[in-house]
Structures are given as structure tokens and as C-alpha cells.
Amino acid sequence: MGFFRREKQAALPVQTGSAVPPVLTGCAAVGGGAGERALYRALREQVPIIDAAILKLVRLIGGFRVACPERRAEDALAAFLREVPVNGMSGGVESFLAAYFDQLLTYGTAVGEIVVNGGRVAALYNASLDDVELRAVTPLTVEVLRATAEGMRPCRYPELILCSALHPEPGRTGGVSILRGLPFVSEVLLKIYRTIGVNWERMGNVRFAVICKNDGYGSAADRAQSLAREWSRAMRRDTVSDFVAVGDVKIEAIGAGGEQMESDVPVRQMLEQIVAKLGVPPFLLGLSWSSTERMSSQQADVLTSELMAYRRVLEPVILKICRTWLGLAGFSPEAEVVWDEITMQDEVDHANAEYLAARTEALRQKGA
């Protein structure tokens, strides 16, 4: 079909680009690769608040609909977006976008594929960054390669590949993970948590020191063994009994005099750095930090701006999927993504803004 005809185009000249194009493996735009991706996965596994924040962003991105000039094309496209198979066990374009956006936030780069079979779009697939390689052919062209038994080979139909980069640096092709900068902070936070756990294991599970002064009668070893037997019997878990000893015996709890360091301030400092990097208000993550109602409202407005920026990154992916399906189905490829309001409060604010604008215009016309 004409849609899949690959026409050779001359590479656009870029005067400020490097003469040697960089090679980008997965999300290695910041010098990472498989090791960096493993680090980001470990961060999400070991620091629950990071994983929770990313999942919150994925869910808060919201839904959308696609508008087309033809009503029949719009209805057929809506049915396709609801029912398209995704990754073999899911369905619907929102399932594909959730995994795609999750990968984009975690690694800075996301790769997907439009699977075509029999002249129609049969499924959507989220590719693992461990199975593909992105190579910058020119400063404005990226080639997608896949792993084969013979090595990395270019994809046969690159026009069916979906790629996105999050906050790409100038001169770089790949994106930057939202987790960049958090490994050091997370390491300090985990060190504090591990120390708290060790201290509680030592001080919470009380250990005793039994001290007996030798009064000159009998050997010290015999008296120590006798005290040990009596103490073991008295500390049995299945029964409660008294400890009987003869002589000057003193019992102390090991570590009772030690003072545990306060962890509230350093833990909060580390969490503030993490929350600031992820861009999610603290109250959405269960952090009961003191904040006024006005401050919470401002944080919600900032979150709305963040989500709208993420939507602008995802919108080209949605349009490419829709235009590919429309073209293969024989419809005009014109389409427009209409996002849902992020929250009900946004709808109320927009309605109030429209009401005030209309009232202002009416008063202006009346005064004229």
C-alpha cells in the first residue's frame, strides 16, 4: 500500500550538529543504558514514595477523545481506541498510554509499536528498552534497531514505531528520566531507614546483662552456668516465672542508656527533595505536612500545569496512532485530541472564568 512506501529523502543539513552522530542505547542520553535503567527500577522498588508518585502521575494524566471531521470516522475510531489489543493481555489505547507514560517518566525515553496485520491496525505494543536501540543517524533523524540473533538490525517499517523523549537536552536525541538526581538523596534516606531498623532490632528486642560479683565462694564458671540456667528458665516465652539468684546480682538492659538520634528532620529534608523533583503535592502522597487550604490549592494548580505539559508530550503519539488507523481504514487522516478536564475543580474554574468574561463583555456593551 502507498502508506508503507518508503521514499528516500535527503538528510536536512544542520550546521551546529556534531560531525559524528551520537549513538543512543535505550535511554542512554545521559550516559546510562542497561545499568541506569536497573538503577531506576531499584529506586522504585526500594523507595515506595517514588513509585507511588509515578503511578499517581500516570493515573492523573486523564482520558481523552479524538474528534474527526467525519462523524462516521470519529465513531469508528472511538470503537477502535476502546477495543484495540495491547501487549497481548490488555485492551484499549489508555492501557498502552499508561505503560508508555510510565516508561517515559522512569527512563526518559519510551518506545512503542503499531502492529499492522492484513492491512489494518491489529494491536499496540510497548517495547522494552532492553530489546531496542536508538541510533542518531543525523541530528534530526533517529533510527530504531531491534535485537536479533545476528545483532542489532533496523526495523523494517520505522513509520510504525512510536518514540518519545522527556526533556531532551540540547544536542541529544534521548530524554532525561524524572528520577535523575534522586539516587544520592534516596541512598541517604535508605541509610537512615536501615539504621532505624537496626536500632529497633537492638533496642526494641531487649537484651539483658546479668552481673554477679564474686564473693569468694565457688568458682566463677559454676556460678555463671547456674545463673545462665535460671535466667533462661525465667525468660521462657511459654510461661512466666521468677528469677532466683544468690549473692550480689545486678541485671541491666543492654543499650537502655543509649539515646537514639532524631530522624524526623533529616528524613523530611530528603523527602522534600524527592517530592520537589517528582512534582507531586505532598498531600497526594500521604505526607501530612502543615499546609493551608490556599497552599494546597496552589499546589494543585502547579500539578495541573505539570500534567498539561506531559499531555503535550503524549499527544503526538496519540495522533500518530489515530492517523495510521484512519489512513488504513480509508478515512481522512485529520484528527484532533480533546483531553478531559483533569479535575472537577478545573471545570468549575473554567466555568466561572467564562461567566465572568461574558458578564464583563455585557457590562462593556451596556456602558457603550
QUIKA-V238271 format. One record per helix or strand. SS is the DSSP state (a for helix, b for strand). FROM is the first residue (numbers start at 0). LEN is the number of residues. If there is no record, write none. Layout:
ss:SS from:FROM len:LEN
ss:SS from:FROM len:LEN
//
This chain:
ss:a from:1 len:3
ss:b from:22 len:2
ss:a from:27 len:3
ss:a from:33 len:13
ss:a from:47 len:13
ss:b from:63 len:4
ss:a from:70 len:13
ss:b from:84 len:2
ss:b from:89 len:2
ss:a from:92 len:15
ss:b from:108 len:9
ss:b from:119 len:7
ss:b from:131 len:7
ss:b from:140 len:8
ss:b from:150 len:4
ss:a from:157 len:3
ss:b from:160 len:5
ss:a from:181 len:23
ss:b from:207 len:5
ss:a from:219 len:15
ss:b from:248 len:5
ss:a from:263 len:15
ss:a from:281 len:4
ss:a from:292 len:36
ss:b from:335 len:4
ss:a from:343 len:24
//
